Amino acid sequence: MVYQLTGQSVYATVARQTLDYVLREMTSDQGGFYSATDADSEAERA
C-alpha cells in the first residue's frame, strides 16, 4: 500500500523480498507455514 501511495519502488522491492523469504524459508513441504525460525538451525529443518 505504501508503494501505491508514494510510487517509490523501494517499497515494492522490500515487500517482494519479504514475501520471497516467507515462501522460501517459512513454508513447509506440506504447504503450511512455520511460525518461527531457529537462529541456531543453520538452515536445517526438522
LINLINGI-V309453 format. One record per pair of residues at least 12 apart in sequence whose ideal C-beta (glycine too) atoms are under 8 Angstrom apart, sorted by the first residue. I is the first residue (numbers start at 1). J is the second residue. D is the distance in Angstrom with one decimal. If there is no record, write none. Layout:
# LINLINGI-V309453
I_J_D, I_J_D
This chain:
# LINLINGI-V309453
3_15_6.9, 25_37_6.7
